[in-house]
Each structure stands twice: as structure tokens, then as C-alpha cells.
């Protein structure tokens, strides 16, 4: 919202403001970490990258869930990549850039307002249930855009998307924490970073859809993107069934099963 007010669409000068703010943030972090160093953690067995990859690869529950999470993040990436392109280029949307600025502002407000209650309620259920619901909410938000782009519809889209976003990222960490052995938590949290592949391929796929169908055809663009995102649901559901059934994967040379 402030970016639009200061004219960031006409000049790059306003980008200096957040650059300075991030610089100050970095300095403050450096000072605080020097003043309050992290507590010494229990040392786990040294493990190279290949061993770490093999550990997580052999955990079928984790691997299947990782595929589902990656596809969910594919859908999440559309909000910051395909949505602004669509809003700016669609000939039927007036002041699309300004509307998208308000969508970003609403997204931030909804995150602040809903994160605590969503996480509080989500902890009562399996994190995979929350991840599945997050996938559905993100997919549904894009499907709504295929039917209407009025202001009221955009509000519903942002709220649905943001709830899905909170469910996805908060419960993803909880899921990894639950299935990883204490000595391998760093390995698992590192391996979940492979899910960011969805963040890499998502903007490319969204831009490709706009090029193929044109910004004036949201039903075609967002039906494809929503469908790809929804493909993650069966993988998450399969992982949930395995986790609920108590199926574990024995890791060679690591003692107890995960």
C-alpha cells in the first residue's frame, strides 16, 4: 500500500526505503546475536549431504509428504507472481495494480489476525490434516478467481488464500518436527527445503499460462494452476493414512525407526 502511495510503479527510488530498513534489521540482528549467542545444542552425528539425502529418501512417509507440500507451495507462489501479472494485464480490471496492492495489504492483515487461532486449533489435529486443508484453500482461492474478479470476490480470494498459507507454512514445520528423530531434526528441516522447488517452477508456469491463454481468460489460467496445486492433495492424504496407521520407516544404521 505504501509502495503504491510513493509511486513504486513509476520509479525505483522507493525501493531504497525497504533496502535501508532491511540493512538496519541486519545490523540489529548481528548485535543481538553477538550479545545473546544461541545456547549450545546437543551435537548430533556428523552427516554429509549424500547421507542426509539417503536418510530422507528412505523415509517414504516424508518423501510422499514432501511431494504434496511442493505442489502446495507451487500454488502459494502464484499470489506473488501470477496474480500481479494478471491484475495488471487484464483488460477488464480497472486499476489492477492498485487493487493488487490492497490485496497484499489485506493478506498481511489476515495473517496477523488469524495466525494464532489457526495454529492453536490446528495443533489439535494431525499437521497433515492442516496441510491438506491448506492445499484445498489455496486451490479454491484460484478457482474463485476463474468465476469473478469483483472487489467482494477478491476479498474472499485473499482470505481463503491467506488461511491456506498460514496452515501450510505453520503446520509444515510441526509435521517435520513430529516425524524426525531428535538427532536428525536438522537433516529433515534441511530436506524440507526441497519443497521450495514449487516456488521456483510456480512463477514460470503461471507466466506461461498467461502467455498461452492471455490475461483476459482467467478461467483457463487459474483452472490449470489450481488443478496442478490440487494434485498435492492425494500425496498428503496418502502420507496421512501412513502416519495414522503408525507405519514407520527403518533407517539403516540409525537404530530405532522414525
PyMOL commands that set and color helices and strands:
alter all, ss='L'
color gray80, all
select helices_A, chain A and resi 2-5+15-35+49-58+60-79+82-89+96-122+127-147+151-179+182-213+218-230+232-244
alter helices_A, ss='H'
color red, helices_A
deselect
rebuild
show_as cartoon
